[in-house]
Amino acid sequence: MKKFGLALFAIFAVAGCSKPTWVAKIYVVKAENTASKAHAMRVDKGAPYEKRLKLYREACSNFLKAYEYDPGVFTLYRIETATDSCLRVEDFSHANMFRDFEEKYAQAHPNETKYGDAGPWMTLEG
């Protein structure tokens, strides 16, 4: 695990990320992995909500930490996942915070909001 952390540090340092940005990216990756694991438990294994609750709580917490360090690391999908994670643990105040953030983000990123992460070049039209 130490090698992984050191590798991440080196990647972000070389990329010119500030410390708050690379710390936020680490928290986002942790949150996404945890949310994915909870989703897989629900879909693939049919695990009851109570067994997934700890994972949702951890994902919500890590998304919050990422937001505190640098909201600029979020994409629309990440904001939606953060909102969902917080709602699943009934953390309504933080879920509402992410919803407000999503509204501001959507105004600042109209193409991503309209086309998603793929962008307009990935449409199926002619």
C-alpha atoms as one frame of an Amber mdcrd trajectory, in Angstrom:
protein
   0.000   0.000   0.000   2.882   2.366   0.725   4.243   1.814  -2.783   0.841
   2.681  -4.248   0.653   5.903  -2.238   4.188   6.816  -3.214   3.410   6.121
  -6.866   0.313   8.330  -6.717   2.321  11.093  -5.076   4.960  10.894  -7.812
   2.349  10.966 -10.585   0.573  14.010  -9.206   3.827  15.790  -8.372   5.094
  15.327 -11.916   1.736  16.450 -13.307   2.096  19.702 -11.391  -0.846  19.168
  -9.064  -0.860  21.111  -5.866  -1.005  19.169  -2.625  -4.727  19.873  -2.038
  -5.518  18.713  -5.570  -3.655  15.424  -5.379  -5.035  14.704  -1.914  -8.533
  15.386  -3.265  -7.898  13.039  -6.195  -6.814  10.287  -3.812 -10.026  10.718
  -1.802 -12.106  10.693  -4.993 -10.513   7.441  -6.137 -11.128   5.879  -2.724
 -14.738   7.075  -2.770 -15.375   5.822  -6.305 -13.883   2.408  -5.515 -15.992
   2.095  -2.367 -19.191   3.193  -4.136 -18.469   0.707  -6.952 -17.950  -2.074
  -4.439 -21.281  -1.272  -2.748 -23.021  -1.195  -6.126 -21.527  -4.558  -7.094
 -22.634  -6.057  -3.784 -26.181  -4.907  -4.486 -26.382  -5.885  -8.142 -24.182
  -8.973  -8.362 -24.673 -10.518  -4.944 -28.009  -9.108  -3.834 -26.485  -8.062
  -0.518 -28.974  -6.426   1.838 -28.789  -2.698   2.462 -27.473  -3.175   6.006
 -24.373  -4.952   4.683 -23.691  -2.163   2.194 -24.341   0.701   4.621 -20.725
   0.920   5.850 -19.483   1.222   2.263 -21.949   3.977   1.413 -20.949   5.862
   4.565 -17.266   5.543   3.676 -17.898   6.698   0.098 -19.879   9.722   1.275
 -17.135  10.599   3.761 -14.371  10.332   1.163 -16.309  12.427  -1.351 -16.731
  15.083   1.349 -13.008  15.058   2.090 -12.237  15.410  -1.606 -14.656  18.331
  -1.870 -13.020  20.049   1.106  -9.568  19.733  -0.436 -10.456  20.696  -4.025
 -13.937  20.742  -5.591 -12.220  21.064  -8.970 -11.516  17.315  -9.089 -15.208
  16.543  -9.497 -16.990  15.661 -12.715 -20.743  15.539 -13.139 -20.688  11.767
 -12.655 -18.648  12.079  -9.465 -21.048  14.645  -8.060 -23.999  12.365  -8.814
 -22.229   9.415  -7.172 -21.404  11.528  -4.118 -25.020  12.649  -3.814 -26.248
   9.070  -4.127 -23.760   7.782  -1.546 -24.802  10.418   0.987 -28.511   9.837
   0.341 -28.116   6.105   0.949 -26.849   6.796   4.484 -29.497   9.477   5.010
 -26.924  12.257   5.252 -29.353  14.752   3.762 -27.382  17.897   4.562 -24.352
  16.722   2.574 -26.515  15.238  -0.174 -28.173  18.655  -0.547 -24.751  20.305
  -0.559 -23.737  18.054  -3.476 -27.031  18.814  -5.254 -26.344  22.542  -4.958
 -22.816  21.928  -6.207 -24.255  19.951  -9.145 -26.468  22.891 -10.147 -23.490
  25.273 -10.126 -21.340  22.720 -11.921 -23.989  22.218 -14.613 -24.111  25.952
 -15.291 -20.318  26.117 -15.566 -20.047  22.974 -17.739 -23.000  22.992 -20.172
 -21.450  20.547 -22.673 -20.742  17.936 -20.020 -24.251  18.393 -18.688 -25.747
  17.990 -22.152 -23.550  15.171 -23.463 -22.082  13.544 -20.372 -18.403  12.740
 -20.003 -18.249  11.472 -23.596 -18.746  14.893 -25.176 -20.681  15.806 -28.332
 -18.354  13.872 -30.658 -19.679  10.603 -29.238 -23.305  11.079 -30.293 -24.927
   8.494 -32.548 -26.205  11.057 -34.989 -25.008  11.001 -38.600
